[in-house]
Amino acid sequence: FRIELALRVEDDGAGRVLRLGDSIGLDAGSRGALRAWFTQEAVDATGAKLKGGKIVLDAPPAHLDGSRWRRVCLDYDGQRFVLEVDGLEVARAQAEAPVWPVGDDLALGDERSGFVGALDALVIAAVSASEQAKLPDGVRLAPESPQSIHFDASGALDRARHADPLEVRLVFEQDGVVRTIRVGMYGTVE
């Protein structure tokens, strides 16, 4: 998932900024601190899915200062969870668990602990599918083809895993024909 927003905190306005059910949250802390978190999905011994622990990022004070708009971004790509303010990374954690499914509505602020300030330009992007394609009999991947392709929440290639566009070569064993599928950096497939 990726969540981006413009955030302005007034009068040391600590409190809840947003929640996506029990799955994802962002809080403004005192003296300009930020806390972002997500709940992991776990699997018990029988294979049943259950709510796991939280992965928490704490950005130290001074990242939000009185009445200035800041661009805040939470980004989780299935391997790392990153919190950015104005394009600069302020906290990071390694995590490889799925996110607990969002079961409730989006909540902005909170009547008991809402922050004093404003938010704007909220964008929430999420990809929750993990699909494997089964090739038909008589078709195989050429050895130099990537074995997996990772996309970010916007649908573009995940740049942390793929520095360049990809080419997937399919070999049709019956007649030896090789077909090439190209995946561009923005996720376009040719």
Solvent accessible surface area in square Angstrom, and as a share of the most:
residue,aa,sasa,rsa
1,F,23,0.10
2,R,76,0.28
3,I,0,0.00
4,E,48,0.21
5,L,0,0.00
6,A,13,0.10
7,L,0,0.00
8,R,60,0.22
9,V,9,0.05
10,E,56,0.25
11,D,127,0.66
12,D,80,0.42
13,G,3,0.03
14,A,50,0.38
15,G,14,0.14
16,R,63,0.23
17,V,0,0.00
18,L,0,0.00
19,R,38,0.14
20,L,17,0.09
21,G,13,0.13
22,D,79,0.41
23,S,0,0.00
24,I,6,0.03
25,G,0,0.00
26,L,0,0.00
27,D,26,0.13
28,A,3,0.02
29,G,24,0.23
30,S,55,0.36
31,R,167,0.61
32,G,7,0.06
33,A,20,0.16
34,L,3,0.01
35,R,108,0.39
36,A,0,0.00
37,W,13,0.04
38,F,0,0.00
39,T,1,0.01
40,Q,42,0.19
41,E,22,0.10
42,A,34,0.26
43,V,94,0.54
44,D,57,0.30
45,A,114,0.88
46,T,119,0.69
47,G,47,0.45
48,A,49,0.38
49,K,139,0.59
50,L,76,0.38
51,K,93,0.39
52,G,22,0.21
53,G,46,0.44
54,K,113,0.48
55,I,31,0.16
56,V,61,0.35
57,L,4,0.02
58,D,80,0.41
59,A,2,0.01
60,P,76,0.48
61,P,54,0.34
62,A,81,0.63
63,H,48,0.22
64,L,9,0.05
65,D,57,0.29
66,G,54,0.52
67,S,72,0.46
68,R,134,0.49
69,W,112,0.39
70,R,37,0.13
71,R,102,0.37
72,V,1,0.01
73,C,11,0.07
74,L,0,0.00
75,D,35,0.18
76,Y,12,0.05
77,D,34,0.18
78,G,31,0.30
79,Q,73,0.33
80,R,59,0.22
81,F,0,0.00
82,V,11,0.06
83,L,0,0.00
84,E,45,0.20
85,V,7,0.04
86,D,63,0.32
87,G,59,0.56
88,L,130,0.64
89,E,86,0.38
90,V,30,0.17
91,A,16,0.13
92,R,117,0.43
93,A,26,0.20
94,Q,127,0.56
95,A,9,0.07
96,E,136,0.61
97,A,22,0.17
98,P,82,0.51
99,V,39,0.22
100,W,63,0.22
101,P,77,0.48
102,V,73,0.42
103,G,71,0.69
104,D,94,0.48
105,D,125,0.65
106,L,69,0.34
107,A,41,0.32
108,L,96,0.48
109,G,14,0.13
110,D,31,0.16
111,E,179,0.80
112,R,206,0.75
113,S,54,0.35
114,G,27,0.26
115,F,28,0.12
116,V,80,0.46
117,G,33,0.32
118,A,29,0.23
119,L,45,0.22
120,D,85,0.44
121,A,54,0.42
122,L,51,0.25
123,V,80,0.46
124,I,68,0.35
125,A,26,0.20
126,A,73,0.57
127,V,83,0.48
128,S,122,0.78
129,A,74,0.58
130,S,115,0.74
131,E,163,0.73
132,Q,174,0.77
133,A,98,0.76
134,K,180,0.76
135,L,59,0.29
136,P,88,0.56
137,D,141,0.73
138,G,39,0.38
139,V,21,0.12
140,R,106,0.39
141,L,53,0.26
142,A,5,0.04
143,P,119,0.75
144,E,110,0.49
145,S,6,0.04
146,P,36,0.22
147,Q,143,0.63
148,S,63,0.41
149,I,57,0.29
150,H,65,0.29
151,F,89,0.37
152,D,49,0.26
153,A,18,0.14
154,S,86,0.55
155,G,33,0.32
156,A,11,0.09
157,L,0,0.00
158,D,8,0.04
159,R,135,0.49
160,A,63,0.49
161,R,74,0.27
162,H,19,0.08
163,A,89,0.69
164,D,95,0.49
165,P,84,0.53
166,L,26,0.13
167,E,61,0.27
168,V,15,0.09
169,R,73,0.27
170,L,25,0.13
171,V,17,0.10
172,F,66,0.27
173,E,95,0.43
174,Q,181,0.81
175,D,101,0.52
176,G,49,0.47
177,V,58,0.33
178,V,77,0.44
179,R,147,0.54
180,T,43,0.25
181,I,58,0.29
182,R,116,0.42
183,V,5,0.03
184,G,19,0.18
185,M,29,0.13
186,Y,176,0.67
187,G,19,0.18
188,T,84,0.49
189,V,96,0.55
190,E,141,0.63
